[in-house]
Amino acid sequence: IHVSRNTYPELYAIVEECAAKLNIPVPYVIISDQVRGINACTAGTDQFAFIAISSMLPVVLNADELKFVIGHECGHLALGHVVYHTALGMMGAAGGLLPMVGNIIAKTISYPLNAWSRRSEISADRAGLICCNDVQVAKRSLFKLEAGFLNISSVDIDAYVRESEAMLENSTLGRLNEFFMSHPIIPKRIKAIDLFGRSVAYAKAMGIDPKQIPGAISLHELTQQTEKIIEVM
């Protein structure tokens, strides 16, 4: 179902707002039952790209949280990520065409694309934060993508991140599995968006004086610390 002023006016208003903040044309957005769970994705080519969101997303997320998620997807469009994401998806689908060795070949070829893709998700999360303009909303939105329909009102998200980090440090198998993932795990994304929210780069993106952010970190520090967060091994 195409999201427009006539079908889902409130959702369309959020799409318009995100597009304006990121200085891109209003994207073509659909709600599709082919997008499983509580999720959204962007696909297409340089000539035509679209955002697809699951029917569950507007049910679970409030308006501010939707600004983060839709802003994230608009960020992929603004940053020119779409063609590479589509190629990565096609690579995975092609792996099933060759018995036994197909998946091995596909994973080997897609490894460098996955490394790039994980970083592209961090960049898109930053676009999402620019659209919702609230670090806590961004962190809560990411956690909801992980928690689904569970009630998270009493969850300490920062404690969840610390516990997940501790578990990952003691799990070699878990870290190896990240090599084949196109997205960083949610705890890492939450930590990275929290870091961006305390940076000079975020202050400049929002048009505010960096002095208003106590202990604002420089772009160099942001890059170094983010790389450390999302490194796999």
Secondary structure, 3 states (H helix, E strand, C coil): CECCCCCCHHHHHHHHHHHHHHCCCCCEEEECCCCCCCCEEEEECCCCEEEEECCCHHHHCCHHHHHHHHHHHHHHHHCCCHHHHHHHHHHHHHHHHCCCCHHHHHHHHHHHHHHHHHHHHHHHHHHHHHHHCCHHHHHHHHHHHHHCCCCCCCCCHHHHHHHHHHHHHCCHHHHHHHCCCCCCCHHHHHHHHHHHCCEHHHHHHHCCCHHHCCCCECHHHHHHHHHHHHCCC
